[in-house]
Amino acid sequence: MAELEVTEVKVRPFSKEDEKLKAFATITLNDCFIVSDLKIIKGKKGLFVAMPSRKMSDGTFRDIAHPLNNDTRGMIERKVLAAYEEALTRSINEIKSDIDTKIPDEPSESSYEIKDELSGQERL
């Protein structure tokens, strides 16, 4: 039997202010099995991946699919979080590109402030 490999990750960022849920993900395993609705959640110790689950009648949640060992869980989590970071970077770059195309050749002070805010820098 071939070793398990995550061959594709699709991430759908989700953002509401002050929400712990940051994105949904779908993974493909060995190019032949898809697992949907993994959740990327911001916890007290940082981001982690929650497996797809179903709400039970008593209000608790039960995983629908999950890895059987920590090595597999870690491998899936690393791939999903890397794809999430890549999706965020791509989104930020698209926003910066849109702003750059809308800023006139001689930008105003507010144009600089927008660019600085997006890049996380302050003007002196």
C-alpha positions in Angstrom: 0.0 0.0 0.0 1.3 3.5 -0.9 2.1 6.0 1.8 -0.6 8.6 2.5 0.1 11.9 0.9 -1.9 15.2 0.7 -1.7 15.9 -3.0 -3.9 19.0 -3.1 -5.2 21.6 -0.7 -7.9 24.2 -1.4 -8.5 26.9 1.1 -11.5 29.2 1.4 -10.7 32.0 3.8 -13.5 33.1 6.1 -13.4 36.2 8.1 -15.8 37.9 10.5 -14.4 40.2 13.1 -13.4 38.5 16.3 -14.2 35.0 14.9 -12.0 32.1 15.7 -12.8 30.3 12.4 -10.4 31.6 9.8 -11.0 29.3 6.8 -12.4 26.1 5.4 -10.2 23.6 3.6 -10.6 20.7 1.3 -7.8 18.2 0.9 -7.2 15.5 -1.7 -5.3 12.4 -0.5 -3.2 10.4 -3.0 -5.0 12.0 -5.9 -8.0 9.8 -5.3 -9.9 10.7 -2.0 -11.3 14.1 -1.0 -12.0 15.3 2.6 -14.0 18.5 2.8 -14.9 21.0 5.5 -11.7 20.9 7.5 -11.6 24.1 9.6 -8.7 26.4 10.3 -9.2 27.9 13.7 -7.3 30.4 15.8 -6.8 29.0 19.3 -4.9 30.2 22.3 -1.7 28.6 21.0 -2.1 29.7 17.4 -3.7 28.2 14.3 -4.8 24.6 14.2 -6.8 22.4 11.8 -10.1 20.8 13.0 -11.3 17.8 11.2 -14.8 17.8 9.7 -17.5 17.1 12.3 -21.2 16.8 12.8 -23.3 18.3 15.6 -25.0 15.6 17.6 -28.5 15.9 19.2 -26.9 16.5 22.6 -25.1 19.6 21.2 -21.6 18.0 21.2 -19.6 17.5 18.0 -18.3 14.2 16.6 -15.6 14.0 13.9 -16.7 12.6 10.6 -13.2 11.8 9.4 -9.9 12.0 11.3 -6.4 10.7 11.2 -5.6 7.7 13.4 -2.2 8.9 14.6 -0.3 12.1 15.4 2.2 11.8 12.5 -0.7 11.8 10.0 -2.5 14.6 11.8 0.7 16.7 11.8 1.4 16.1 8.1 -2.2 17.2 7.2 -2.0 20.2 9.5 1.3 21.4 8.1 0.0 21.2 4.5 -3.3 22.9 5.2 -1.7 25.7 7.3 0.9 26.3 4.6 -1.8 26.6 1.9 -3.7 29.0 4.2 -0.7 31.2 4.6 -0.1 31.1 0.9 -3.8 32.1 0.2 -3.5 35.0 2.7 -0.3 36.2 1.0 -1.9 35.9 -2.4 -4.9 37.9 -1.2 -2.7 40.7 0.3 -0.7 40.9 -2.9 -3.9 41.2 -5.0 -5.2 44.0 -2.8 -1.8 45.8 -3.0 -1.8 45.4 -6.8 -5.4 46.9 -7.0 -4.3 49.8 -4.8 -1.2 50.4 -6.9 -3.2 50.6 -10.1 -5.6 53.1 -8.5 -3.0 55.4 -7.0 -2.1 58.3 -9.3 1.5 58.9 -10.5 1.9 61.6 -7.9 0.3 60.0 -4.9 -1.2 62.0 -2.1 -0.3 61.6 1.5 -3.4 59.4 2.1 -2.1 57.0 -0.7 1.1 56.6 1.2 -0.8 55.8 4.3 -2.9 53.1 2.6 0.3 51.5 1.2 2.1 51.7 4.5 -0.9 50.2 6.4 -1.1 47.3 4.0 2.6 46.6 4.2 2.6 46.9 8.0 5.0 49.9 8.0 4.7 53.3 9.5 5.9 56.5 7.8 8.2 58.7 9.7 
